[in-house]
Amino acid sequence: MTTKNLQTITQKSYDRIARQFSKSRKYVWSDLAIFLAYIKDGDKVLDLGCGSGRLISLLKPKKIDYLGVDFSRELIKQAKANYPDRKFKVGNALTMKFNHQFDVIISAAVFNHMPDDASRRLFLRHVSLALKPGGYFLMSNWNLWNDKNKKGVNFFTKIKQQLSGEEFLQKFGVKKTDLARGDVLTEWGQDDILYYYAFTPPELKRLLEQTKFKPLKNYYSFDGQRSTKFKGRNIITIAQKKKSGI
């Protein structure tokens, strides 16, 4: 299975589950509250992978120029219905064409969906190109090493053989040999899957430094507090685009 196939499967799944997904994302995790410290009034902010627009409630205290972008057309429809006074558009982080336009880019639970190093570096290069020099990239990723996360690596390893059986293969065209360590497939309902990669903070730091970002904060978090690899819910990452850019 190719990188493009995994991305296409994930995109189509989000299109099909958009309404249910939107209903399941009615509040903002407290882990993300730290993002507000890096956003000031008047900033141009890109919410990359905005989904149904739930981060708008977090950003409400700030007077910003907001744009939400997501690769799921159906999620963008949900976002426009939820927040008709905000700007949204369909777009893909791997192909977007913004040129030093934003002071801040936020990406919550999106980078996990990039299935290999090439797509991850491309994602970060496009983020850097879209940011103004010195701009901030504020990112969260699911901590899929959490030992209680039912879509995490530990749980997935236990059912990997089951998911790689004939029934799963026929349904989604995915085999165990398609997946490397850290790759996770989560079933949504009975008919859709979402691909995730289980990052660690050192991996994120390496990728950011390779794409000329300066990591400022990079840690496991649970309910807004620093946590550990096997207890944290999210990995929170704050990075700054170097003044020289890419």
C-alpha positions in Angstrom: 0.0 0.0 0.0 1.4 3.4 -1.0 1.6 6.6 1.0 -1.0 8.1 -1.4 -3.4 5.3 -0.8 -3.2 5.7 3.0 -3.9 9.4 2.6 -6.8 8.8 0.2 -8.3 6.2 2.5 -8.1 8.7 5.5 -9.5 11.6 3.4 -12.5 9.5 2.2 -13.2 8.2 5.7 -13.3 11.8 7.0 -15.7 12.7 4.2 -18.0 9.9 5.1 -17.9 10.4 8.9 -17.9 14.2 8.9 -21.3 14.7 10.6 -20.6 12.2 13.4 -17.0 13.4 13.7 -18.2 17.0 14.1 -20.6 15.9 16.9 -17.8 14.1 18.7 -15.6 17.3 18.7 -17.6 19.8 20.7 -14.9 20.9 23.1 -11.2 21.9 23.0 -8.7 19.9 25.0 -7.1 21.8 27.9 -3.7 20.6 26.5 -4.1 23.2 23.7 -4.6 26.2 26.0 -0.8 27.0 25.8 -1.3 28.0 22.2 -2.9 31.2 23.2 0.4 32.5 24.6 1.8 32.6 21.1 -1.1 34.4 19.4 -1.7 38.1 19.7 -4.5 40.4 18.5 -4.2 41.2 14.8 -2.4 38.0 13.9 -3.2 36.1 10.7 -3.8 32.5 11.8 -4.2 29.4 9.7 -6.0 26.5 11.3 -4.5 23.7 9.2 -6.6 20.6 9.3 -9.4 22.6 11.0 -12.0 19.8 10.7 -15.4 21.2 11.8 -13.8 24.3 13.3 -13.8 23.5 17.0 -10.5 25.5 17.7 -12.5 28.7 17.1 -13.8 28.4 20.6 -10.2 28.4 21.9 -9.3 31.4 19.8 -12.3 33.4 20.7 -10.5 35.7 23.2 -8.1 36.8 20.4 -9.0 39.3 17.7 -7.4 37.5 14.7 -7.7 37.1 11.0 -8.7 33.4 10.9 -8.6 30.9 8.0 -9.5 27.2 8.4 -8.3 24.7 5.9 -9.1 21.0 5.7 -8.7 18.3 3.0 -12.2 16.9 3.8 -14.8 18.7 1.8 -17.5 17.4 4.1 -15.8 18.6 7.2 -15.5 22.0 5.7 -19.2 22.0 5.1 -19.7 21.2 8.8 -17.3 24.0 9.8 -19.2 26.6 7.6 -22.4 25.5 9.2 -21.0 25.7 12.7 -19.2 29.1 12.2 -20.8 31.0 9.3 -19.0 34.2 10.1 -15.5 32.6 9.7 -13.5 31.8 6.6 -12.9 28.2 5.6 -11.7 26.5 2.4 -10.9 23.0 1.2 -7.1 22.4 0.9 -4.3 20.0 1.4 -1.2 20.7 3.5 0.9 18.9 1.0 -0.1 21.0 -1.9 -1.2 24.4 -0.4 0.2 27.5 -2.0 0.6 30.2 0.7 3.6 32.5 0.7 4.7 34.0 4.0 1.1 35.0 4.8 0.6 33.8 8.4 1.9 34.9 11.8 0.7 31.6 13.3 -0.2 28.2 12.0 -2.1 25.7 14.3 -2.4 22.1 13.5 -4.3 19.9 16.0 -4.2 16.1 15.5 -3.3 16.4 11.9 0.4 15.6 11.5 -0.2 12.1 12.8 -1.9 11.3 9.5 1.3 11.8 7.5 2.4 8.2 6.7 6.1 8.5 5.9 9.1 10.8 6.4 8.8 12.3 2.9 5.2 13.4 3.4 6.1 14.7 6.9 8.9 16.8 5.6 6.8 18.1 2.7 4.0 19.0 5.2 6.5 21.0 7.3 8.1 22.7 4.3 4.6 24.0 3.2 4.0 25.2 6.8 7.3 27.0 6.7 6.5 28.6 3.4 3.1 29.8 4.6 4.6 31.3 7.8 6.1 34.8 8.0 9.8 34.7 9.2 9.7 34.3 13.0 6.2 32.9 12.9 4.9 30.2 15.2 3.8 26.7 14.4 1.6 25.3 17.1 1.0 21.6 16.9 -0.6 18.8 18.8 -0.5 15.1 18.0 -2.2 12.2 19.7 0.2 10.3 22.0 -0.5 6.9 20.7 2.0 5.3 23.1 -0.4 6.0 26.0 -1.0 2.6 27.5 -4.8 3.3 27.9 -5.4 4.7 24.4 -7.6 2.3 22.6 -6.4 3.6 19.2 -2.8 3.5 20.4 0.2 1.3 19.5 -0.2 -1.0 22.6 -3.8 -1.7 22.0 -3.3 -2.0 18.2 -0.5 -4.5 18.6 -2.9 -6.9 20.4 -5.4 -6.8 17.5 -3.0 -6.4 14.6 -3.3 -10.0 13.5 -7.1 -9.8 13.6 -7.1 -6.5 11.6 -4.7 -8.1 9.1 -7.0 -11.1 8.5 -9.0 -11.8 5.3 -12.1 -9.9 6.3 -10.1 -6.7 7.1 -8.1 -7.1 3.9 -11.2 -7.4 1.8 -12.8 -4.4 3.4 -9.9 -1.9 3.4 -7.1 -3.5 1.3 -4.6 -3.3 4.1 -2.3 -6.1 5.2 0.0 -6.4 8.2 3.0 -6.2 5.9 1.9 -2.7 4.8 2.4 -1.3 8.3 5.7 -0.4 10.1 6.3 0.1 13.8 4.4 3.1 14.9 1.7 2.8 12.2 -1.8 2.6 13.6 -5.1 2.0 11.9 -8.3 3.0 13.8 -11.7 1.8 12.8 -14.5 4.4 12.9 -17.7 2.5 13.0 -17.8 -0.6 10.8 -16.9 0.9 7.4 -14.1 3.4 7.8 -10.5 3.6 9.0 -8.2 6.4 9.8 -4.4 6.1 9.6 -2.1 7.5 12.4 1.6 7.5 13.1 2.7 7.2 16.7 5.2 10.0 17.1 7.6 10.6 20.0 8.9 14.1 20.9 12.5 13.3 19.7 11.1 12.3 16.3 9.1 15.5 16.0 12.2 17.6 17.1 14.3 15.9 14.4 11.8 16.6 11.6 11.3 20.2 12.7 15.1 20.8 12.8 15.5 19.2 9.3 13.0 21.7 8.0 14.6 24.7 9.6 12.2 25.2 12.5 13.4 26.0 16.0 11.5 23.7 18.5 10.6 25.8 21.6 8.5 23.3 23.5 7.9 19.6 22.8 6.4 17.4 25.5 3.7 14.9 26.5 0.6 16.5 28.0 -2.4 15.4 30.0 -5.2 17.8 30.9 -2.8 20.8 30.4 0.0 19.4 32.5 3.3 17.8 31.4 3.1 14.1 31.5 4.9 10.9 30.4 5.1 8.7 27.3 2.7 6.2 28.7 0.3 8.6 30.4 0.1 11.7 28.2 -2.9 12.2 26.0 -1.2 14.5 23.5 2.2 15.6 22.4 2.3 19.5 22.4 4.9 21.1 20.1 5.7 24.8 19.8 8.1 25.7 17.0 9.3 28.9 15.5 10.2 29.5 11.9 13.8 30.6 11.7 14.2 34.2 10.4 16.1 32.9 7.4 13.1 30.7 6.4 13.3 27.8 3.9 
